[in-house]
Amino acid sequence: MELNLIAIAFGDITWILLAFLLGFIANLVGLPALVGFLVAGFSLGFLGADSGETLQQMADLGITLLLFTVGLKLELKSLLRAQVWGTTLLHMSVITLAFGFLIVLLGVVGLSIFSELTLAQSILLAFALSFSSTVFVVKVLESRGEVTSQHGRTAIGILIVQDLIAVLFIVLSSGKWPSIWALLLLLLIPLRFVLIFLLRKAGHGEVLILFGLALALGGAQVFELVGVKGDLGALISGVLISGHYKAKELADSLLGFKDIFLVGFFLSIGINSELELQLVLVGLVLVPLIILKLILFLKLLMVFRLRARTAVFASINLSNYSEFGLIVASIVVANQWLDAQWLVVLVVALSASLLLGAPLAKYSNSIFRRYRGELRSWQSSVRLPEDRPIDTHGASIAIFGMGRVGTGAYDEMEKSYPSSVIGIDHDTRLVEGHVEQQRFAITGNPADPDFWEKVESNEPFDLVLLALPNVGATMAAVNLLRELNYPAEIAAVVSYADDARVLTEHGVQAVYNIYSAAGSGFAEHVLNRNPSAAEN
């Protein structure tokens, strides 16, 4: 696509350059790029730019794809856990009422901007503040390799329930009753089998992407035709194929499209907002309320019997304001239930909460270790099944990360050291698959201090192999093992030469670069099968 065509899509080449520059700077300082995009929108609005119809269409498309990908990741089994749906519903209810009361109180004590709000408007504003940022949390978990960890799955489950509540609000806020033809939407249930067939046959390239776009946009359009909000159609379209093994691949394929179109949403929010000093100050006043969100998440998760560490990590990740809150607020403003100035306040509060949340997430391990004793005194004495003591059956070799590389290492080690190898991964479903294939595998996270406390073994492991998804997760595990003075030899897998150097400097005895070694391994495999080829 030529640069001038991209410029047309955004209305002006200045927009895309400014969005890139500020998003790039945000990433450099450890913040989500969306903070930079919001600042870019404010800057463009200050310069007198007009969002126009094209940018608004991009924003709508970004929200549609966001909801579609939420549907793709929807796992009813994970959402049915009490610690997920129970925590979400209780937390949102308490926060909405508590924040609503505080907003009314701020008006009573004389802050004029709050005194203008009715009780209903205060509750709506508090409701928008009760959401946590899906984009921020997922990015943090991905960077640390903790998406499938217990605290990662718990946090994402809570976010999905929140997102579903947001979609329900968006649908109900339209004020339109569906037509009688909406009953035909029930035919989508048997249509799932056709969609799964198409998904399976779509391959892995551009056809798969086009299938996803067609399903997301087509589903939204079908729902609109029968008088139901298209956002719900996008979500349901994703749900129809969720659970299939290619649903994750489709979500990953659409990630770039979703992100680039959501840039339009964040830019339009900023451009259409009049940034005033008073509104900035009010937004900053709302930031300390995040502490209440954190404490309530922590208490509720522990009430639902999560370990202290799991509860702390999930709570820290969820302690922020949300882009879904902005979407909800934009609907409220569009319906004229709330003045547009409050959208500016929420943008400021969201940006500031992410500025605060980034370092909190980065140092969550240190925070937990510092207050570990006190925090563990809060946790329930009754453990969830996944938190009970672990028996390693005397295994001397532990392989963390049971993906393709870890599985291959397990099988080779088991040949040489039968009944001495244990595979460990924080993805429960992956572990269950290995157990079905007669491998000795358990759920665990090498960067979790409590994991090492739960391990029941007379002797520590002699060898720890780290086949983790990224160097950040590997480094976290290495640092913890060194802190614990764990006596095992440590080996790790990396993808880049500079990562290998860093791990070696931190005391990893054996580092294996899977890409640099792939060629030699391939050649060795061929020559072993055909020794005469080397002679010729």
N, C-alpha and C positions, 0 to 999 in steps of 0.2 A: 504493500500500500504506500503510495507516494506521500511525502510529507505534507504537500498542499491539501491532499484529501483529508488527512488527519486534522489539519488546521480547520477545514470547513466543518468537520464534525464537532469541533469545539467552539467554532465561531470565530476564533482568532488565534494565530500561532502563539501569541503572548500568553494565552491561558495555559496551554500545555507546557510551555517552557517554565512558567512560574510555578505551576503545580509540580513539575519534575524537580525543580531546584529546591523548593521548600520541603517536599516529601523526602528528597535525598538528604537534606540537612537534618530532618527529624530522625531518619534512620541512623545517621552518624552519631547522634547523641543518645541512641537507644530508645527512641520513641516510635510508636506506630506512625506510618506515613500519613494516616488520616489527619493527624494533628497538623502536619504541614499543608495538607489540602484545605483544611478549614481556614488556616491563616492565609493561604493563597486566595481563597474566596473573599475573605474580609478585605484583603489588599485590593483585589479587583473591584469590589464594591466601593471602596474608598476612592478609587480612581475613576469611578463613574461607569464601569462596565455594566452591561445588561445581560442577564442570563439567557434570555430568548427561549423560543420554543424548542430548538434543537437540544440545548443543554438539559432542559426539563425532561425531554424524551429519553435522554441518556440516563438521567437520574431514575426515572420510572423503570427503565430496563434493568438498571443495576439492582433495584429493590426486588424486581421479579426474579432475577437470577439468584439473588441472595436467599430468597424464600425457597426457591427450587432446590438449592444445595442443602438448605436446612432439612428439607424433606428427604433428600437422598441419604442423609446421615441419621435419620430418625430410626431408632431401634426401640420398639415398644418394650422389649424385655428389660433394657437398661432403664427406661423411664418408669417402669413399674416398681422399681426399688423404692422403699419408703424414704430412704435418705435423699432421694432425688426429688420426687414429686412432693413429699411431705415438707422438706426443707424449703422448696421453692414457693409453695402456696403460703406457708406460714410466714416466710420471710417477706414476700411481697405484700401480704396483708398487713403485717405489723409495721413495715417501713412506710407503706402508703398512709396508714392512720397516724403514725408518729410524726412523719415529715409534714403531713397535712396539718396536724396540731401545731407544730413548730412554726409553720408558715403563717398560720392564723395568729399565733402569739407574737411573731415579728411585726405583724400589722398592728396589733393591739398596743405594743410598746412604742409605736410612733414612726416606724419606717414606712414612708408614704407609698412606695411602690407595692409593698405587701398589703397595705391597708385597702388598696383598691380591689383586691381579690375577694370574691365571694367564697363561701365554704366549699361549694362544688368546684370552683376553679382551683382552690388550694389543693383539693383531693386529686384533681386531674394532673396538676403540676407534680405533686408527690408521687403519683402513679408513674409518670414519665421518669422520675428520678430513681424508681425502684429497680429498674433494669440494670444489668451489668453488660459490659462490652464483649460481644462474641468475637469480633475481629481481634481485639487486644489479647484476650485470654488464649485463643487458638494460636496466635502468633507466638506468644510467650511459651506455651506448651510445646509447640513444634520446635522452637529454637533450643529447648532443653531436652528434647526427645522424650517428653512425658505425656504425650497425648493419650496413650493407652495405660498409663499408670493409674492406680486407684484414685488418687486425688484428681488426676486429669480427666478420667471418665466421669467422676462425680461432678466436677465443675462443668464439663461439657453437657452432661445430662441436665443439670440445673439451667444452663443457658438455653437448651433446646425447649424445655418446658416454658421458660420465660418468653422465648420467641413465639411459641404456639399461642400463648396468652396475648402477645402483641398482635398476631395475625387475627385472632378472634375479635380483639378490640377494633382493628381496622375494618373487618367485615361488618361488625355491628354498627360502627360509626357512620357507615354509608347511608343508613336510614332507609334503604330500599328493601322491599320484600321481593324475594325471588319469584319468578313466574312459575306457572304450573309445569313448564317444560324442565324445570330444575330436577324433577324426579328422574329424568333420563340420565342424570349424572350417576345414578346407581349402576348403570351399565359399564362404568369405568372399572368396577370390581372384576368382572370376568375378562375385561380388556387387558388386565395385568399380564395375562399369559402371552398375549400377542406382543405387548411392549417388551416383556422379558426376552422373547424370541428375537425381536429386532435388536435389542441391546446386545445380545450374545453374538449376533451375526454382524454387528456394526464395525468390528475390528478394533484397532487401537489408534487410528489416526484422525484425519479430518472428518471422516464419515461419522465417527463416534461423537465428535463435537457438534456436528450439524444435527445429529439425532437429539442430543441434549437440548440444544437451542430450540429445535422444533417442538419438542415435548414441553419445555418450560413456557414458551410463548404461546403455543397452541393451546395448552391447558388453561392458561390465563384467559385467552380469547374465548374459549368455549364457556367458561364460567361467566364471563361478562355477557355473553349472548343470552343466557338464561336468567340474568338479573342478579348474579352472585358476584361478589368482589373478585376480580381477577387475581389478586394476591393469594387468596385461598386456593384458587385453581393451580397456581404455580407450586404451592406447597404440596397439595394433594398429588400432583403429577410426579413430584419427587418421591413421595411416600409409596406410590404404586410400584416403583422398582427398587425401593430401599430393601436392604437385606440380601440382594443379589451380589455375588462376588465382584461384578464389574461396576457396581454403583459407586464405589470409592474411586475407581479409575475415572469414571465420568465426572465426578465432583472435582477431581484434581485437574482434569482436562479443561473444565470450565472456569477454574479458579482465576486465571488471568483475565478472561472476559468479564467475569463478575467484578473483579477488583477495578478494572479500568472504567467500567460504566458507573461504579459507585463513586469514582472520582467526580463524576458529574453531579451526583447528589451532594457531596460535601462542598463542592464549589458553589452550587446553586444556593445552598444554605447560607454560605458566607456572603455571596454577592447580594442576595436579597435581604440581608440584615444590616441595619444601621447601628454600627458599633459606637456606643457612647460610654463615657467613663462610668456613669452611674450603673449601667447594665453590667459592665465588667466587674465592678465592685460587688454587685449583688451575686453574680456568678461565683465569685471567689468566696463569698459568705457561705455558699452552699457546699463548698468543698470539705470543710471539717466534718460534715454530716456523714462522710464516708466511714469514719471511725465507728459510727453506730452500725452501719451495714456490716463492717468487718466483725464486730463483737457479736452481733446477732447471728451471722452465718456460723461463727465459731461455736457458739453455744448450741445452736440447733443441730449442727452436724455431730456434735458430741452427744447430744440427747439421743440421736439416732445411732449411737454406738460406734462411730468412727474413731479411729485412733487419733491421738493428739496431733501427730505429724500430718496425717492425711487431712484433718480438719483445718489445721493452720495453713497448709499450702493451698487448699481449695479456697479458703476464706480470703487469703491475701490476693489471689488471682481474681476473685470476684468483686473485690472492693474498689469499684470504679463506677462511673456513669456510662451510658451506652448509646451507640449509634441507633439501636432500635428505639431507645427513648426519644431520640431526635425524630425518628420516623413517626412514632406515636404523636409527639408534640406537633409535628408538621400537619398531621391529620386534624388535630385539635384546633390548630390555628386556621387551617383551611375551612373548617366548619364554623369559624368565628366564635368558638367557645372560650378562646383565650387570645389575648392580644399578642401580636407578632413579636413584641419586644421580649417576651418570655422565651422565644426560640433562641434569641441571641444569648440570653442568660444561660440557657441549657448548653449551648455550644461552648461558652466560656467554662462552665462547670465541667463539661466532658473533657475538654482539653487539659484543664488543670488537674483533673483526677487521673488522667493518663500520665501527666508529668510526675505526679506523686506515686502512681502505681508501678511505673517502670523500675525505679530503684528498689521498691518494696519487693517486687517479684524477683529481682536480681539477687537480693541478699536474704531471701526467705530461709535458706538453709542456715545462715548465720543467726538470724532472728530466732529460729526454732531452737537451735543449740543453746543460745544464751538463756532462754526462758523455759527450757525443756522440763525441768523439774516441776515448776508451777503449772505449766500447761498440762502435763500428764496427770496432775492431781485432779483436773477437771473431767477427764475422760471416764466413760462408763467402765465399771468392772466387768461387764458382760461383753465379750468379744464377738464380732461378726465372724462367720466361718473363714473368711480370707485373712483374718488377723490372728488366727490361732498359732501356737508354736509350730515350727517347721522341723521335721525330721529328715535329715539328708541321707540317712542309712549309711553313714560312714564314707560317703563319696569324697575322693581326694582331688578331683578335677571339676571345677565349676565353669560352665560356659554361659555367660550372660548375653542375651540377645539371640533368640532362636528363630531368626529369619533364615534366608537361604545360606548365608555364610556360616552362621552359628550351627545350623543343622548339619551342614557338611563337616564342620569341625567335630561335632558330636559323634557322627557316624564313624569318622576315622579314628577318633580317640577311643571309642568303644571297642573297636577291633583290637587295638593294642592293649587297652586297659579295661577289660570287661568288668562290668558291675562297679566301676570306680568313677563313672562320669555322671554328672547331673546337669540338665539344661534348665536355665532360669530365664523367664521373660515376664515383663509386667502386663502383657496382653493375655488375659485369662482365656479368651477364645483360642488363641494360638497354642497356649499350653494344653488345652483340652484336646486339640487336634494331635499334638505330639503324643499325648498319653494314649490316645486311640491307636497310634502307630507303634505302641509298645516301647516308647522312649520314656526314660525316667525324667520327667519335667515337672517343675513347680512354678508358682507365681512369685515374683520378687523383683526388687529394684536395687541394684548395687549402690545407688546414691542415697538409699534410705537407711539411716542409722538403726532404725527399729528392725529392719530386715535382719541385720547381723545379730541383733539381740534375740530374735525369734528362732534363729537357727539352732537346732538341737544336735550337737555333735561333740564327741569327746576330743576330737582333733580338728584344727582348722584345715581349710583346703590347702593343698600343696601348690596348686596352680589355678589361677583365675584368668580366664580368657574373656576379654571384653569385645564382643561383636555387636556393638551398639550402633544405632542409626546415624549418629553424628558425633563430631568431636566434642561438642559441648557436653553431651551426656557422658561421654567417655571420661572427660576431664573431671566432671563432678564425682564420678565413681572413684577415680584415681586419688583425688584429693581426700575423699573420705577414708579410703583404705590407709592412706598415709597418716591421717589424723588418728585413726584407731590403732596405728602401729601393727597392722595386720601382717603376719609373717609370710604370706604366700608370694610366690613369683607371679608377676603380672604381665600378661601379653595383651595386645590390643590390635584391632583392625582399623586402618585409616584409608581415606581416598586420595589424600594429597600429601606431597612431600613435606610441606611446611608444617602440617599437623603432626607428621611423624617426628620431626625435630622437637616440637614442643613437648610431646608426650615423653620422648626420651629424656629431655631435660628435667622432667618431673618424676623420673625414676622408673618408668616402664621399661622392663628388661628386654622385651621382644615386641617390635612393631612391624606389622605386615601391611604393605600397601597393596590393596586388592587389584588396583588398576595396573600398576607397573608390573605386578607379578602375573597378571592374567595372560599376557602374551607368552611368557616363558612356560607357564603351566600348560597352555594350549599346545605349544610346540612339543613339550615333553610327553604329553598325552598321545599325540600323533605318532611320535617316534617310538614310543613304547608299544604301540599297536602295529607299527610297520618299521622294524629296525632296518630293513633293506633300503629304506628311503634315505637314511643317513649315509649309507655306503655309496649310493649313487650320486 
